[in-house]
Structure formats: C-alpha cells, structure tokens
Amino acid sequence: MCVLTYLPLPDGFILTNNRDEHLSRPRAVAPRRYCLHGREVYFPKDPRAGGTWLATTPGLSVCLLNGAFVPHEPQPPYRHSRGQVVLDFFGYASADAFALGYEFTNLEPFTLVIFDALDGLKINELKWDGERLFQSEKAPAEPCIWSSVTLYTPAVVTAREGWFGDWQRENSAFDAEAIWQFHHSAHGDRRNDLVMERPNGLLTFSVMQVEQRGDCLRLAYQDLQT
C-alpha cells in the first residue's frame, strides 16, 4: 500500500488507501471475510504471496506501507512477504505484544499502522528498517496521511501533506465520499498524483476504504484496472 489517510469521527474513523504496484503484479482478490486466529477479518488478498496491505475487523484495522524511513535496496530472499505481517498481527493481543513477540528479522522494511478501537482508539506506528524496530503513537484526534518512502521522495510526501491539508480546510465535516474523491483527485503530476502512473509500469491498482462507526464497519473497494 502506498498512500493512506486517516480521518477521526465522533464515533469512529475513516481510513482510505491507494495501492500502487507494477503491472506485472497479478490483480488482488477483492475483500472478503476470512477467519484469522479466531477472528473474522476482512481484507483483499494478494494472489502471489497470499498476504494483504489492509485488513480490518470491528475495532481493529491494520495497514502496511512499503519502506520505513528512507528508500532501500531490496535484498532477497526474505523470510516471507510483508503482506503476511498484516495477517500475523491478528494473532497478538496488542501492538505492544506484537512488537515484543514477533520475529522481524529477514523481512523487507515496512511501516505498519495499527488502529485499535477496542478500548478507546489508539494509533500505533511500527517501522522496521531491516535492522531495528521503531514504535510510536499518533494522536487519534488528528487527521493524518502516510505515503510510501519507496515510491515518493520527501518533496512529494510534503506536497501530498499539503494537498491533504487543503482538503481538510475545504471539508470541515469529514465525510467518507468526500475523502474517497480526494483519493481520486489529480494535482498535475501523473507520476506522483494520488492515482499515479509511470512509464516504467508502476500505477495505482485500487482504492479501498474502511469506515468504523461504533460497532458498524463499512468497506468500499475499487479495482481501477477492471
């Protein structure tokens, strides 16, 4: 997953993401319900590695972006796909338990964002840079945008933060449809727009949204290639 926005709501939150991949990557299986570690979890599935970039169950959503702090040179073979990390998280009681108990060695760098609303909303961010794990918390009351450092330069990341800030000033009441449209918006640079396309075959494959309001969970998914 390559861009993610978070919007707080009085009774929950809205997550929206765009997935950027190479044309050689097979299309994902659309989101459906799976049973993971005794939980019913919804996620789209990567048919190549079997993992995902965004998974959700009422009260808990987990999102992964490629890369940690800076671009890196891949050094395969890795122990398994980063998409498997998202699914493995549901076997742990909390972000702290996952950070302490999971085996991160020989995994490609990633950023994992955990939205835990089971006992008041907590947003944990875990960054694995290939050698060390870094853990921090985000303020649940503050909207936020993340972009993958493997695809977007610091200047582009900053520009996207500016677009998101402009959108917030124009949309004081947060709405799922309005932020969905933001994730389809163009800003004059096809290489780095939210729906992007590059000559080397990299492009935005899909847009997905999770809206959590109380105990109610709503999912939207659009495969942009089909």
C-alpha positions as CSV (number, residue, x, y, z in Angstrom):
1,M,0.0,0.0,0.0
2,C,1.4,3.4,-0.9
3,V,-0.8,6.1,0.5
4,L,-3.2,6.1,3.5
5,T,-5.3,8.8,5.0
6,Y,-6.9,8.7,8.5
7,L,-9.9,10.9,9.5
8,P,-11.3,10.9,13.0
9,L,-15.0,10.8,13.6
10,P,-17.0,11.5,16.8
11,D,-17.8,7.8,16.9
12,G,-15.0,6.2,14.9
13,F,-12.8,6.9,11.9
14,I,-12.3,6.6,8.2
15,L,-9.3,5.0,6.5
16,T,-8.7,5.3,2.8
17,N,-5.8,3.9,0.8
18,N,-4.4,3.7,-2.7
19,R,-2.4,0.7,-3.7
20,D,0.4,1.3,-6.2
21,E,2.0,-1.7,-7.9
22,H,3.8,-2.7,-11.1
23,L,1.7,-4.0,-14.0
24,S,3.5,-7.4,-13.7
25,R,1.8,-7.9,-10.3
26,P,-1.4,-10.0,-10.5
27,R,-4.7,-8.4,-9.6
28,A,-5.7,-8.8,-6.0
29,V,-8.7,-10.8,-4.9
30,A,-11.4,-8.3,-3.8
31,P,-12.0,-8.1,0.0
32,R,-13.9,-10.9,1.6
33,R,-14.2,-12.4,5.1
34,Y,-11.6,-14.8,6.4
35,C,-11.1,-16.4,9.8
36,L,-7.7,-15.5,11.4
37,H,-6.7,-16.6,14.9
38,G,-10.4,-16.9,15.8
39,R,-11.4,-13.6,14.4
40,E,-13.5,-12.7,11.4
41,V,-11.2,-10.4,9.4
42,Y,-11.9,-8.7,6.0
43,F,-9.1,-7.9,3.5
44,P,-8.2,-8.0,-0.2
45,K,-5.7,-10.8,-0.9
46,D,-2.5,-10.7,-3.0
47,P,-2.7,-13.9,-5.0
48,R,1.0,-14.1,-5.4
49,A,2.1,-14.2,-1.8
50,G,-1.3,-14.6,0.0
51,G,-0.9,-11.5,2.1
52,T,-2.5,-8.1,2.2
53,W,-1.8,-4.4,2.7
54,L,-5.0,-3.6,4.7
55,A,-7.1,-5.8,7.0
56,T,-9.9,-4.9,9.3
57,T,-12.3,-6.4,11.9
58,P,-14.7,-4.4,14.1
59,G,-12.5,-2.4,16.5
60,L,-9.1,-3.2,14.8
61,S,-7.6,-2.2,11.4
62,V,-4.0,-2.8,10.3
63,C,-2.3,-1.1,7.3
64,L,1.1,-1.6,5.8
65,L,3.2,0.7,3.6
66,N,6.4,-0.4,1.9
67,G,9.6,1.1,3.4
68,A,10.4,2.6,6.8
69,F,12.3,6.0,6.8
70,V,14.2,6.1,3.5
71,P,14.3,4.1,0.2
72,H,16.2,0.8,0.5
73,E,17.8,-1.7,-1.9
74,P,15.8,-5.0,-1.7
75,Q,18.0,-7.9,-0.6
76,P,16.0,-11.1,-1.2
77,P,15.4,-13.7,-0.4
78,Y,13.2,-12.6,2.5
79,R,11.6,-14.9,5.1
80,H,8.2,-14.1,3.8
81,S,6.1,-11.3,2.2
82,R,5.5,-8.1,4.1
83,G,1.8,-8.7,3.4
84,Q,1.9,-11.7,5.7
85,V,2.9,-9.3,8.6
86,V,-0.5,-7.7,8.5
87,L,-2.3,-11.1,8.8
88,D,0.1,-12.3,11.5
89,F,-0.7,-9.2,13.7
90,F,-4.2,-10.6,14.4
91,G,-2.6,-13.3,16.4
92,Y,-1.4,-10.8,19.0
93,A,-3.4,-9.1,21.8
94,S,-1.9,-5.6,21.2
95,A,0.7,-3.6,19.3
96,D,3.0,-3.8,22.3
97,A,2.7,-7.6,22.4
98,F,3.3,-7.8,18.6
99,A,6.4,-5.5,18.9
100,L,7.8,-7.7,21.6
101,G,6.9,-11.1,20.3
102,Y,7.0,-11.0,16.5
103,E,10.1,-12.2,14.6
104,F,11.1,-9.3,12.3
105,T,14.5,-10.5,11.2
106,N,15.0,-11.0,7.4
107,L,11.9,-9.0,6.5
108,E,11.9,-6.2,4.0
109,P,11.5,-2.7,5.6
110,F,7.9,-1.6,6.1
111,T,5.7,0.8,8.1
112,L,2.8,-0.8,10.0
113,V,-0.1,1.4,11.3
114,I,-2.5,-0.1,13.8
115,F,-5.8,1.4,14.6
116,D,-7.1,-0.2,17.8
117,A,-10.5,0.9,18.9
118,L,-11.3,-2.0,21.3
119,D,-10.7,0.1,24.4
120,G,-10.6,3.7,23.2
121,L,-8.9,4.5,20.0
122,K,-5.1,4.1,19.9
123,I,-3.0,4.6,16.8
124,N,0.4,2.8,16.8
125,E,3.0,3.1,14.1
126,L,5.7,0.5,13.8
127,K,8.7,1.0,11.5
128,W,11.0,-1.9,10.7
129,D,14.1,-0.6,8.8
130,G,15.6,-4.1,8.3
131,E,17.7,-4.0,11.4
132,R,15.7,-2.2,14.2
133,L,12.0,-1.7,15.1
134,F,10.8,1.8,16.0
135,Q,7.4,2.3,17.7
136,S,5.5,5.5,18.2
137,E,1.9,6.7,18.7
138,K,-0.2,9.1,16.7
139,A,-2.8,11.4,18.2
140,P,-6.3,9.9,17.5
141,A,-7.9,13.4,17.2
142,E,-5.5,14.5,14.4
143,P,-6.1,13.6,10.7
144,C,-3.0,12.0,9.1
145,I,-1.6,11.0,5.7
146,W,1.1,8.5,5.1
147,S,3.0,7.9,1.8
148,S,5.4,5.1,0.9
149,V,9.0,6.2,1.1
150,T,10.0,3.6,-1.5
151,L,8.0,5.4,-4.3
152,Y,7.8,9.0,-3.2
153,T,10.5,11.5,-2.5
154,P,10.4,13.7,0.6
155,A,9.3,16.6,-1.6
156,V,6.4,14.6,-3.0
157,V,5.4,13.4,0.5
158,T,5.4,17.0,1.7
159,A,3.3,18.0,-1.3
160,R,0.8,15.3,-0.6
161,E,0.6,16.5,3.0
162,G,-0.2,20.0,1.6
163,W,-3.0,18.6,-0.6
164,F,-4.5,16.8,2.4
165,G,-4.3,20.0,4.4
166,D,-6.1,21.9,1.7
167,W,-8.7,19.2,1.5
168,Q,-9.3,19.5,5.3
169,R,-9.8,23.3,5.1
170,E,-12.4,22.8,2.4
171,N,-14.1,19.9,4.2
172,S,-14.6,20.8,7.9
173,A,-17.1,18.0,8.3
174,F,-15.4,14.7,7.4
175,D,-17.3,12.5,5.0
176,A,-16.4,9.1,3.5
177,E,-17.5,10.1,0.0
178,A,-15.5,13.3,0.0
179,I,-12.2,11.7,1.1
180,W,-12.9,8.9,-1.4
181,Q,-13.0,11.6,-4.1
182,F,-9.8,13.1,-2.7
183,H,-8.0,9.8,-3.3
184,H,-9.0,10.0,-7.0
185,S,-8.0,13.7,-7.3
186,A,-5.4,15.0,-9.8
187,H,-2.8,17.6,-9.0
188,G,-1.0,17.9,-12.3
189,D,1.7,15.3,-11.9
190,R,0.7,11.9,-13.2
191,R,3.9,10.3,-11.8
192,N,3.0,11.3,-8.3
193,D,-0.7,12.0,-8.2
194,L,-2.8,10.0,-5.7
195,V,-3.9,7.9,-8.7
196,M,-0.5,7.6,-10.3
197,E,1.0,6.1,-13.5
198,R,4.7,6.0,-14.5
199,P,6.3,4.9,-17.8
200,N,8.1,2.0,-16.0
201,G,4.7,0.2,-15.4
202,L,4.0,1.4,-11.9
203,L,0.5,2.6,-11.4
204,T,-2.4,2.7,-8.9
205,F,-4.2,-0.6,-8.8
206,S,-7.0,0.0,-6.4
207,V,-8.6,2.3,-3.8
208,M,-10.0,0.9,-0.5
209,Q,-11.9,2.5,2.4
210,V,-12.7,1.4,5.9
211,E,-15.3,3.3,7.8
212,Q,-15.7,2.4,11.5
213,R,-18.7,3.9,13.4
214,G,-19.3,2.4,16.8
215,D,-19.7,-1.3,16.2
216,C,-20.6,-0.8,12.5
217,L,-18.0,-1.5,9.8
218,R,-18.3,-0.4,6.2
219,L,-15.9,-1.3,3.4
220,A,-15.6,0.1,-0.1
221,Y,-13.2,-1.2,-2.7
222,Q,-12.5,-0.3,-6.3
223,D,-10.2,-2.2,-8.7
224,L,-9.0,0.6,-11.1
225,Q,-7.7,-1.9,-13.6
226,T,-11.0,-3.7,-14.2
